[in-house]
Amino acid sequence: MHIKRIAAIFLTIAFALCLSACGSVFRSGDGTGRACAHTCPVEAYYDGCLEEAILLLSRPDAEPLQKRQLIALLWEIGENTAALNLLEELAADTRLSEDEKNETLLDMFITYVFLGDYTQAASMRSTIETFVRRLENRRGADFYFYSALVYHETGDLVRAEAAYRRSLELYRFRALAWYRLGTIIQGKNPREAETAYQTVWNEDKAFNQVLLPLARLLIARDEWAQARDFLSIADARTPDDPEIKSLLDQAMRRAPVPVSSNGLNIIRRQITANPPRVRPAPVNEGEGIMRIGLNVNRELVSVKAGGAFTLKNSQTGTVLHNGAAREQFWVSKNDDGGLVFYGLNNRGLFNSSETVRYELESNQDTSIIAGIVSGSPEINRTYRGHLEFIPQTTGITVVNIVKMGDYLYGVVPSELPASWPPAALQAQAIASRSYAMAYRGNFADRGFDIWSTAHSQAYNGVGSEHANTTAAVDATTGKILVGENGNVLAAYYSANHGGHSEDSLVMWGRDASMQAVTDVMLPPRTSPLPPDALFRWIGSSPESFSNIPGFSFSNAYRWERWVQPEEIRRRLISDRRVSQDPGEIRRIITRGRGISGRIVELEVQGSERNVRVRGDAIWFTMGGLRSSLFSIRSMIAPDGSIKYFCFQGAGYGHGIGLDQHATAGKASRGYSAEEILRHFYPRATFRQL
């Protein structure tokens, strides 16, 4: 047996035994903690028993496909040297076709780059360049990007620039390529470099290292206000950087934050616009009323009424104030935790220690509200229906009370572009109606049913309404989805599933109503893909309804993020769902995947402790990723430490239930709303209220 093959086997076994000895025992990914006992490495991997999968694949008589699976797992755990040894052996296997051999050589080239061995990578480049020139796809982009890294690290900036540009021609959604290109050209073409850095920031809000060079370029153009904003973010994330602090101090002197831009001062302004009149939605008694939490913990809120109104005690019905059309009033919290209402020129109206209800006399009138959009006090929103102001010790809770149809008029265009096909808008209306009814009362302890944000469903009020989405709501009035238990279905949905949705019970450990389904344009998936096939699928862009041009965003269907270990560490500490410090991060390991490939649980292994992360917290803590469907690789710095974790991913959102982009794609090809919903909710039935 080849000596390198023997070394690789012993390294993988030693790695697995070391982890077990350190307390990371074989366990099931279902959270039960029971011992793993698999015979199939793919099942072991998906159940969260990665060490066992490695042992099962570390066989002297392994076939090429098994070797590829083992290589994929070694990449994930950052064992690039062991992976390289296996790749060398695989490349020499005479059973491989010419294309398979070239693909293996390309993987070897990339692995050398991840190892930081640029000399070996450079020596391989010419060997595979002829093959790669035929690849006008993501793999071709990979070759040119990693070639650019080699040129860049070895000082050949001319070739590095050309290779970065070529890689971005083939795949533009790689923030590190834009950033690296910017560092090369900023001296000779600062405006183009600024554009490159802005692209990085637009693609990846976790890419902290772009903030300082972007601010420097803005300062050079005397754009101190913009520089101040980026430096403020940089200072909050890296508070110990003296250069950032020094430049921020200069920026604050050159472009101080205007007093008028203070949030409370903005809310105190008089609203000049007049609330519009609207047509009420058709009444369906079965749909009922919705209470939407517009926001909580507000210090000050302002309302301008579109018609005559009353303010009354919500419990007793006692009228506290009668108001006229276009009257504006303000609500603040007093020192005792109660509510203070006043009008123009600080004219006091009344105080109340209890919830106050605001009611418009006509259901055709609306109200403009200031002070409810967190972080954006300059944004006013217009809403139908009534309001309630609930005093809390932490601030004011503002609740909008509307009929279901009026609520959906604001939801559907907030969730989907109104220009999308009617069947897609109707499917969204039915799903949103079902979701809202299923979650009615879910936040009753806080005074409302659901939130007005993507935490529940986006609801931006009258300003977002459109004739197309209004027609879709009207056309589906009273139509809902019902689960197998006979209850209204909590019809989950997200932006883009990447070609395959996931089972809700697997991902969330609750609610078995959502089943995993494959996009009908893709081969049906009845069993999990082997690790190597999964990673290649994520790294490709197969044609599906989730990426139909005009109804999808390329960086939602497939994406890539490069995140520094310290950024992940910072997020693990700050996220209240985790709140643990792993110390210096050594590797990140998946501890279970669903059939779609979405990660159920991650283990971050650090110098201080190993930290487990589950569910939606995975996206945030790993650097603000777009979904939990991703692969992991580690790029090594010259000193042997991890420079970046590279995440290649698919989809945008949790990936459960309806895929909004695929819904539009299917509708554009003639599918009806009912056909679309039957695909994404296969066990649900329709009910007319």
Steps between C-alpha positions, in 0.01 A plus 500: 500500500620853417672643810310828471176304496604327823586837654164641402312206653690526826449876511124471456473223760716697742282805446183304576645330807640832627160664478339208682762510773442873541132446568354535152358145509312341215141610531186523294406824331144466631596653832443184703867452576480125426810327366554484125513154344485539123619284217439766234733803513242727333241418766761550772591842362141621469423373851780718638755222551775650284785314674327167442443588134873571461591166659258312276652663192864447607531159337802372303271361228291817460357568157549841331150614605574412862831685481318807373260483795793478740676791330184713538485424874870577542444836331216574739708436812796694359731201452628626166827305503323166543255599226790589271660158552179329398458728200849409378413133525165554331660690210723199435205258488477360147127441538430875479397657172704789362246756621484335844878513524504867403230579757714324759805703399295820529398394852868439579591847375230663716600293802860619469367857507295427814815357657690820415748303285511746210815351348337162444178666385689708243677191368166326444325791333635446149414130521128565522465836323411347162223295661366793702475732201205286386313566825280806462341436839556519875787249483673719244447799730654300785813431297555866408421621852746264667755574228458868586565424867823321406615789279399753765680325786815457290507865389392470135233772518448536124403136459308507827284788379428328169410174673271672753319676215460176305366318807245777557388480137410135561360544853449849640373407847833443674570783742863405560576531127356854494692589816830363372450675164437825687827470694692466172339785306436758775827679429450542125119511485351598837144549370489149355650367823230683695236333281663162564496560877138616488416177316668303778291680759178451303574129463626432850424720800726279713812586297647734761843545341347697210376780728833675563630509139157612379497779759852608395390535137193700602716731712731554204196631309403715800187288558531521876138424583501168311841416645366575849219248456735220390755584770227492765415145398868405491559647846203312646633172362872552561514744795873451563625626163679835557493605131123452481451704819727779376325525163158483664590789730605704194183406314280598795668841507475548124146360469327503841163331527244782459279561799200493269584143401458386858223241499275670756533838329386346173197340664412831664463667161163580356392252231418699186357217290133415527391137555324362189152352483473135399249236395442247780557134424196273451372372834533130580390431855690171510832677453463714810708790631879523525703681765842586357788610718644795310777543756584487868707703746425829322596818683293730281238442230307749285170444315323710240137401449342491156151550643306563820611275785471425869756404761349283772592277789533158339354316800213725608419669170511841666564770239812699586522724192303570183716597205441652158622400157868581436565557870841387621582383850802353679530222757792470741568314824511679834725421795235276655480281190168642386407674174503874430294629205550851365426701186665779304705751698524246785133550583424236760208268421501242781705242688416132539647212695298253291486397135348766274310412182495728195199453272423666168131557435520393133663180373600694189736723701861422583769627737861606452726384784852623579740333740425131445780398262798399714818682406322713236307779672469687170276227357126551544251222434132520410256242636136405475286421803539584866797525736574418860774650715604264779715640782790272597786557741740494204298733276185520289366203301311610188237261361307529172152341504359415157280253315686215334449628145629847588799339667580283197477804270818616678665158540499355148678797330742515793591136440498483117543749216155602376623456142532123542240268336146500647518131597811568710329791677192288566710214639674748731164641612368154592823405679513832690133477599554145629815596687332800663197299614717218634711745699215718624558559872857374490628815675189565707714557809648801319164632384496389136475196271806527275780741412501739204849388397653190341507356853140415410399653165613827345220756525584852382149641489316707241816639342589157363155416362458439128201425278649165394549369852167642614333305218682182611374542857144566381507201264594266786282649776429236765725237342742326738717191532416232755740243642444127550376566854218720370650821637598803295848438359781727617611540138867587538686648207835657420660680209694223328552133584795448268322217318395289798291581807537340842285313751387724788530223759862434403603866506300630794424185697131591495203531265501205261266676254770611253662233283819527297438518124727518196458760228315322218768605249761304699538123547285380794701445816381197696817466708778738609774586253848375592712784647707556185190505278325737743791745503527497120125553471524800734796630300311479171189679372268233356201628306189497717187705566694667782727681253277594208636833363284793602353319801808422703820663618820312416656576837196348670508172304875450546739707708841503665632665816855523636496570873790553738502281814492803730174616338339163574636507854355849555160388375496186716560716806243767409215276378266450796407154370862388548691749720815288520865574422681210333835677517720467192293309245673189370233339284128500428326163468148419383299291747215391279332599174151461359435333166537834321847536653398772747703489818302407810782568744860627493785446741758777523816357655713755679794533734270572796199280428291338229180689426186349346272714283157391374224624272483850363779616733740322262455763228573794726788358701690376195519854365151603391455225240193473278396149604617188682558311173876538452838331489800601711870531419791653691767719338832486682719807564883488471529458880278191491194669649163513326474812288146452373214258518358471150126428483346405165124496531162464334168669568386801699300443818406196707398293198178360647164507322448725198790633291401853393739516204398155376135599546551785256702278268227236490228763454691642205483155337124465542460332839191608697510617860343172613756291309785700648370462854437126461865455407642689797239377753436143375294385801282810524148549365306813410207638697267787416387698804 
